[in-house]
Amino acid sequence: MSTIFWIILAGAVLTYAARAGGHVVLSMFDRVHPRVEAALNAVPAAVLTTLVAPAAVDGGPAEITALVVAGLVALRFGLLEMFLAGTAALIAMRYLLA
């Protein structure tokens, strides 16, 4: 089998293990400490930042336009609409600038 298959399989297994392990550890406690809860609530913002920051720093006009469109849509609509608008803007800009 190809190397890519094994990389995808290993990523899937490790992702599942991390999620299941976190669930097992947190289920051992009756109550989660407020600091732990605050840290867990900050994880989505941290992950989003690691995905968006490289595009904001190294991206060209298409990426910057998509980020601006997604940001503007996020002010009024939900996550799905923001994602779809940003993706559509990125595809359109890459098509127009190619």
BADO-373093 format. One record per residue (C-alpha): residue in one letter; z, y, x; residue number from 1. Coordinates in pm, whole numbers, plus 50000, padded with zeros to 5 digits. Layout:
residues N
resn, pz, py, px, resi
A, Z, Y, X, NUM
...
end
This chain:
residues 98
resn, pz, py, px, resi
M, 50000, 50000, 50000, 1
S, 49945, 50353, 50111, 2
T, 50203, 50570, 50279, 3
I, 50182, 50827, 50000, 4
F, 50289, 50565, 49745, 5
W, 50600, 50484, 49949, 6
I, 50684, 50852, 49992, 7
I, 50657, 50909, 49616, 8
L, 50864, 50598, 49545, 9
A, 51133, 50700, 49795, 10
G, 51145, 51051, 49645, 11
A, 51184, 50908, 49296, 12
V, 51461, 50669, 49402, 13
L, 51650, 50938, 49593, 14
T, 51618, 51186, 49306, 15
Y, 51751, 50931, 49060, 16
A, 52035, 50836, 49297, 17
A, 52136, 51200, 49339, 18
R, 52140, 51264, 48965, 19
A, 52317, 50940, 48879, 20
G, 52565, 50991, 49161, 21
G, 52649, 51340, 49041, 22
H, 52702, 51210, 48690, 23
V, 52929, 50930, 48815, 24
V, 53138, 51165, 49028, 25
L, 53178, 51426, 48752, 26
S, 53259, 51162, 48490, 27
M, 53563, 51056, 48696, 28
F, 53736, 51386, 48615, 29
D, 53887, 51480, 48281, 30
R, 53814, 51847, 48337, 31
V, 53578, 52019, 48578, 32
H, 53731, 52298, 48785, 33
P, 53589, 52641, 48693, 34
R, 53465, 52698, 49050, 35
V, 53274, 52369, 49044, 36
E, 53127, 52460, 48707, 37
A, 53023, 52802, 48837, 38
A, 52859, 52641, 49141, 39
L, 52671, 52393, 48920, 40
N, 52554, 52677, 48694, 41
A, 52410, 52856, 49000, 42
V, 52193, 52560, 49107, 43
P, 51890, 52633, 48883, 44
A, 51867, 52992, 49012, 45
A, 51890, 52869, 49371, 46
V, 51616, 52612, 49318, 47
L, 51392, 52865, 49145, 48
T, 51442, 53106, 49433, 49
T, 51333, 52844, 49687, 50
L, 51015, 52787, 49485, 51
V, 50928, 53151, 49421, 52
A, 51029, 53316, 49751, 53
P, 50751, 53167, 49967, 54
A, 50486, 53275, 49715, 55
A, 50636, 53624, 49701, 56
V, 50647, 53659, 50079, 57
D, 50332, 53479, 50194, 58
G, 50122, 53487, 49877, 59
G, 49801, 53673, 49830, 60
P, 49693, 53887, 49538, 61
A, 49661, 53587, 49303, 62
E, 50015, 53467, 49368, 63
I, 50167, 53815, 49345, 64
T, 49983, 53879, 49018, 65
A, 50107, 53547, 48876, 66
L, 50466, 53632, 48975, 67
V, 50443, 53974, 48810, 68
V, 50292, 53828, 48492, 69
A, 50556, 53554, 48479, 70
G, 50832, 53810, 48533, 71
L, 50705, 54034, 48255, 72
V, 50667, 53744, 48014, 73
A, 51018, 53624, 48102, 74
L, 51161, 53953, 47980, 75
R, 51046, 53879, 47626, 76
F, 50981, 53506, 47589, 77
G, 51128, 53173, 47694, 78
L, 51086, 52950, 47997, 79
L, 50784, 52757, 47868, 80
E, 50590, 53072, 47784, 81
M, 50677, 53222, 48122, 82
F, 50558, 52910, 48303, 83
L, 50234, 52892, 48105, 84
A, 50157, 53262, 48148, 85
G, 50224, 53252, 48521, 86
T, 50015, 52940, 48565, 87
A, 49728, 53085, 48360, 88
A, 49741, 53408, 48561, 89
L, 49738, 53217, 48889, 90
I, 49442, 53001, 48785, 91
A, 49249, 53301, 48652, 92
M, 49313, 53512, 48962, 93
R, 49218, 53231, 49199, 94
Y, 48898, 53179, 49001, 95
L, 48812, 53550, 48995, 96
L, 48894, 53610, 49362, 97
A, 48722, 53298, 49495, 98
end
